[in-house]
Amino acid sequence: MARVALVTGGTRGIGAAISRALKASGYKVAASYAGNDAAAEKFKAETGIAVYKWDVSSFDACVEGVKKVEAEVGPVDVLVNNAGITKDGAFHKMSPEQWNAVIGTNLGSLFNMSRQVIEGMRGRKFGRIINISSINGQKGQFGQVNYSAAKAGEIGFTKALALENAKAGVTVNAICPGYINTEMVQAVPKDVLEKAILPLIPIGRLGEPEEIARAVVFLAADEAGAITGSTLSVNGGQYMV
Ligand SMILES: NC(=O)c1ccc[n+]([C@@H]2O[C@H](COP(=O)([O-])OP(=O)(O)OC[C@H]3O[C@@H](n4cnc5c(N)ncnc54)[C@H](OP(=O)(O)O)[C@@H]3O)[C@@H](O)[C@H]2O)c1
């Protein structure tokens, strides 16, 4: 029986590449999204992957959303917590809204989503939870106190949850992408990208969403059962820990 994978924010950007790669590897995939119906419908038409709309920063919405996915696709074996947002600004000008939205969507969602699937995974003695953190959670980033805090929090969450569930056959890992060639990064002015960003990346180019997806497929495999609590950097050598 094919394993079931649920990818939050799985209809666009890195998440879409993860959803596609998991499907290509034989998983039954469900992809969630927040509100961009047009992108989700286009993704569904292209891939045949089921899409579901709810807000991962809401615990109650996650209860209902995961219930629907499990009823329609099956019990979740692999959860990829990928949904994320930025609301950048210098900390001395940051609003509570900027702080709460970024913490709630990037970090709160890990509790809201993982809590829905962990008991089932433990009961079935198999599970994979893969959290998409960021290089900026490892090293900090100017203008991103909220985002860096959330992404660093994801790494702590990963380690503690990995410890609690190691004996139950559930692994929990984090992936820290560097600069990835997505809409978010394509929006950076070309000269800023070429003069200020690319020189910092030893491989001399942006990462591709498919390279993050490759890491997810690796960690999701049955054969990856001894890898837990780890943080896998996929950043072209930009930051080594
Ligand atoms: N791009 C990079 O260079 C980079 C680098 C390091 C880490 N990351 C991390 O990688 C992940 C994916 O980034 P990306 O660049 O691919 O982002 P993206 O292109 O902006 O896509 C984000 C996805 O998350 C969904 N989403 C956002 N808020 C949500 C919410 N409250 N509830 C449910 N879904 C929500 C979006 O849904 P809609 O389509 O409905 O908006 C979309 O599907 C994020 O966690 C990000 O922090 C990205």
The ligand as an SDF file (V2000), in Angstrom:
LIG
                    3D

 48 52  0  0  0  0  0  0  0  0999 V2000
   12.0990   30.4250   -0.9490 N   0  0  0  0  0  0  0  0  0  0  0  0
   13.2210   30.3590   -0.2350 C   0  0  0  0  0  0  0  0  0  0  0  0
   14.2980   30.7590   -0.6840 O   0  0  0  0  0  0  0  0  0  0  0  0
   13.1980   29.7500    1.1520 C   0  0  0  0  0  0  0  0  0  0  0  0
   14.3900   29.6850    1.8670 C   0  0  0  0  0  0  0  0  0  0  0  0
   14.3830   29.1020    3.1360 C   0  0  0  0  0  0  0  0  0  0  0  0
   13.2130   28.5840    3.6600 C   0  0  0  0  0  0  0  0  0  0  0  0
   12.0630   28.6770    2.9550 N   0  0  0  0  0  0  0  0  0  0  0  0
   10.8630   28.0880    3.5680 C   0  0  0  0  0  0  0  0  0  0  0  0
   10.3100   27.1400    2.6780 O   0  0  0  0  0  0  0  0  0  0  0  0
    8.8910   27.1120    2.8280 C   0  0  0  0  0  0  0  0  0  0  0  0
    8.2270   27.3380    1.4720 C   0  0  0  0  0  0  0  0  0  0  0  0
    8.6400   28.5970    0.9720 O   0  0  0  0  0  0  0  0  0  0  0  0
    8.2600   29.1020   -0.5080 P   0  0  0  0  0  0  0  0  0  0  0  0
    9.2530   30.1390   -0.8700 O   0  0  0  0  0  0  0  0  0  0  0  0
    8.0410   27.9560   -1.3830 O   0  0  0  0  0  0  0  0  0  0  0  0
    6.8530   29.8500   -0.1980 O   0  0  0  0  0  0  0  0  0  0  0  0
    5.6950   30.3090   -1.1890 P   0  0  0  0  0  0  0  0  0  0  0  0
    6.0860   30.1410   -2.6280 O   0  0  0  0  0  0  0  0  0  0  0  0
    5.2760   31.6660   -0.7210 O   0  0  0  0  0  0  0  0  0  0  0  0
    4.4970   29.2590   -0.8990 O   0  0  0  0  0  0  0  0  0  0  0  0
    3.9960   29.1920    0.3940 C   0  0  0  0  0  0  0  0  0  0  0  0
    2.9350   28.1270    0.4820 C   0  0  0  0  0  0  0  0  0  0  0  0
    2.4680   28.0810    1.8310 O   0  0  0  0  0  0  0  0  0  0  0  0
    1.0630   28.3190    1.8630 C   0  0  0  0  0  0  0  0  0  0  0  0
    0.7100   29.0410    3.0820 N   0  0  0  0  0  0  0  0  0  0  0  0
    1.1400   30.2530    3.5150 C   0  0  0  0  0  0  0  0  0  0  0  0
    0.5420   30.5820    4.6630 N   0  0  0  0  0  0  0  0  0  0  0  0
   -0.3100   29.5680    4.9700 C   0  0  0  0  0  0  0  0  0  0  0  0
   -1.2490   29.3350    6.0120 C   0  0  0  0  0  0  0  0  0  0  0  0
   -1.4440   30.2210    7.0120 N   0  0  0  0  0  0  0  0  0  0  0  0
   -1.9750   28.1890    5.9650 N   0  0  0  0  0  0  0  0  0  0  0  0
   -1.8060   27.2810    4.9750 C   0  0  0  0  0  0  0  0  0  0  0  0
   -0.9300   27.4390    3.9700 N   0  0  0  0  0  0  0  0  0  0  0  0
   -0.2030   28.5750    3.9640 C   0  0  0  0  0  0  0  0  0  0  0  0
    0.7710   29.1120    0.5990 C   0  0  0  0  0  0  0  0  0  0  0  0
   -0.5990   28.9920    0.2410 O   0  0  0  0  0  0  0  0  0  0  0  0
   -1.2440   29.9880   -0.8690 P   0  0  0  0  0  0  0  0  0  0  0  0
   -0.7150   29.4890   -2.1950 O   0  0  0  0  0  0  0  0  0  0  0  0
   -2.7170   29.7880   -0.7260 O   0  0  0  0  0  0  0  0  0  0  0  0
   -0.7710   31.3540   -0.5550 O   0  0  0  0  0  0  0  0  0  0  0  0
    1.7180   28.4210   -0.3850 C   0  0  0  0  0  0  0  0  0  0  0  0
    1.1560   27.2200   -0.8510 O   0  0  0  0  0  0  0  0  0  0  0  0
    8.5400   28.1700    3.8620 C   0  0  0  0  0  0  0  0  0  0  0  0
    8.4200   27.5870    5.1400 O   0  0  0  0  0  0  0  0  0  0  0  0
    9.7390   29.1000    3.8130 C   0  0  0  0  0  0  0  0  0  0  0  0
    9.9080   29.7890    5.0130 O   0  0  0  0  0  0  0  0  0  0  0  0
   12.0190   29.2500    1.7160 C   0  0  0  0  0  0  0  0  0  0  0  0
  1  2  1  0
  2  3  2  0
  2  4  1  0
  4  5  1  0
  4 48  2  0
  5  6  2  0
  6  7  1  0
  7  8  2  0
  8  9  1  0
  8 48  1  0
  9 10  1  0
  9 46  1  0
 10 11  1  0
 11 12  1  0
 11 44  1  0
 12 13  1  0
 13 14  1  0
 14 15  2  0
 14 16  1  0
 14 17  1  0
 17 18  1  0
 18 19  2  0
 18 20  1  0
 18 21  1  0
 21 22  1  0
 22 23  1  0
 23 24  1  0
 23 42  1  0
 24 25  1  0
 25 26  1  0
 25 36  1  0
 26 27  1  0
 26 35  1  0
 27 28  2  0
 28 29  1  0
 29 30  1  0
 29 35  2  0
 30 31  1  0
 30 32  2  0
 32 33  1  0
 33 34  2  0
 34 35  1  0
 36 37  1  0
 36 42  1  0
 37 38  1  0
 38 39  2  0
 38 40  1  0
 38 41  1  0
 42 43  1  0
 44 45  1  0
 44 46  1  0
 46 47  1  0
M  CHG  2   8   1  16  -1
M  END
$$$$
